[in-house]
Amino acid sequence: MPTNLAIDDDLLEEARRIGGRKTKRETVNDALREFIQRRQRQELVALFGHVDYDAAYDYKKERRRR
């Protein structure tokens, strides 16, 4: 899907060089993937302390049932 974007050329060139990518397209796609992964990790980190933990849970016992 072709898209026209106004992106700072100096910023894009620096990202391309640092990321070791050959094209602008590779650079932008790589940056978008990295952005998504970082946000997903932040969502997981936000769950710490909010998920109930049962110290008595025996995961080995559950494994034997299968």
C-alpha atoms as a printed R data frame, in Angstrom:
   type eleno elety resid chain resno      x       y      z
1  ATOM     1    CA   MET     A     1  0.000   0.000  0.000
2  ATOM     2    CA   PRO     A     2  1.813   3.146 -1.157
3  ATOM     3    CA   THR     A     3  1.813   5.954  1.379
4  ATOM     4    CA   ASN     A     4  3.279   9.435  1.143
5  ATOM     5    CA   LEU     A     5  4.797  10.702  4.369
6  ATOM     6    CA   ALA     A     6  6.743  13.836  5.197
7  ATOM     7    CA   ILE     A     7  9.676  12.417  7.159
8  ATOM     8    CA   ASP     A     8 12.755  14.357  8.233
9  ATOM     9    CA   ASP     A     9 15.419  13.183  5.746
10 ATOM    10    CA   ASP     A    10 18.316  13.676  8.186
11 ATOM    11    CA   LEU     A    11 16.531  11.686 10.875
12 ATOM    12    CA   LEU     A    12 15.658   8.909  8.453
13 ATOM    13    CA   GLU     A    13 19.214   8.750  7.111
14 ATOM    14    CA   GLU     A    14 20.656   8.530 10.619
15 ATOM    15    CA   ALA     A    15 18.205   5.758 11.541
16 ATOM    16    CA   ARG     A    16 19.086   3.906  8.329
17 ATOM    17    CA   ARG     A    17 22.812   4.182  9.047
18 ATOM    18    CA   ILE     A    18 22.539   3.178 12.718
19 ATOM    19    CA   GLY     A    19 20.167   0.312 11.937
20 ATOM    20    CA   GLY     A    20 22.361  -0.961  9.122
21 ATOM    21    CA   ARG     A    21 19.486  -0.965  6.643
22 ATOM    22    CA   LYS     A    22 19.945  -0.450  2.902
23 ATOM    23    CA   THR     A    23 16.673   1.303  2.102
24 ATOM    24    CA   LYS     A    24 14.327   3.840  3.637
25 ATOM    25    CA   ARG     A    25 11.531   1.286  3.458
26 ATOM    26    CA   GLU     A    26 13.502  -1.280  5.498
27 ATOM    27    CA   THR     A    27 14.355   1.446  7.998
28 ATOM    28    CA   VAL     A    28 10.767   2.585  8.484
29 ATOM    29    CA   ASN     A    29  9.397  -0.974  8.715
30 ATOM    30    CA   ASP     A    30 12.086  -1.934 11.227
31 ATOM    31    CA   ALA     A    31 11.373   1.182 13.303
32 ATOM    32    CA   LEU     A    32  7.643   0.448 13.318
33 ATOM    33    CA   ARG     A    33  8.226  -3.150 14.452
34 ATOM    34    CA   GLU     A    34 10.546  -1.944 17.213
35 ATOM    35    CA   PHE     A    35  7.986   0.674 18.319
36 ATOM    36    CA   ILE     A    36  5.218  -1.950 18.511
37 ATOM    37    CA   GLN     A    37  7.408  -4.401 20.456
38 ATOM    38    CA   ARG     A    38  8.416  -1.705 22.942
39 ATOM    39    CA   ARG     A    39  4.781  -0.718 23.559
40 ATOM    40    CA   GLN     A    40  3.760  -4.361 24.005
41 ATOM    41    CA   ARG     A    41  6.533  -4.830 26.586
42 ATOM    42    CA   GLN     A    42  5.330  -1.728 28.421
43 ATOM    43    CA   GLU     A    43  1.832  -3.204 28.588
44 ATOM    44    CA   LEU     A    44  3.235  -6.409 30.105
45 ATOM    45    CA   VAL     A    45  5.304  -4.491 32.635
46 ATOM    46    CA   ALA     A    46  2.170  -2.605 33.681
47 ATOM    47    CA   LEU     A    47  0.631  -5.948 34.708
48 ATOM    48    CA   PHE     A    48  3.321  -6.610 37.339
49 ATOM    49    CA   GLY     A    49  1.738  -6.446 40.750
50 ATOM    50    CA   HIS     A    50 -1.779  -6.740 39.324
51 ATOM    51    CA   VAL     A    51 -1.870 -10.474 38.606
52 ATOM    52    CA   ASP     A    52 -2.743 -12.672 41.562
53 ATOM    53    CA   TYR     A    53 -0.072 -15.190 42.538
54 ATOM    54    CA   ASP     A    54 -0.943 -18.410 44.363
55 ATOM    55    CA   ALA     A    55  2.137 -19.735 46.155
56 ATOM    56    CA   ALA     A    56  0.384 -23.058 46.785
57 ATOM    57    CA   TYR     A    57 -0.265 -23.718 43.070
58 ATOM    58    CA   ASP     A    58  1.466 -26.933 41.961
59 ATOM    59    CA   TYR     A    59  2.174 -26.671 38.251
60 ATOM    60    CA   LYS     A    60  3.803 -30.121 38.236
61 ATOM    61    CA   LYS     A    61  0.583 -31.678 39.487
62 ATOM    62    CA   GLU     A    62 -1.354 -29.963 36.690
63 ATOM    63    CA   ARG     A    63  1.122 -31.342 34.153
64 ATOM    64    CA   ARG     A    64  0.476 -34.929 35.275
65 ATOM    65    CA   ARG     A    65 -3.257 -34.613 34.654
66 ATOM    66    CA   ARG     A    66 -2.778 -34.309 30.909
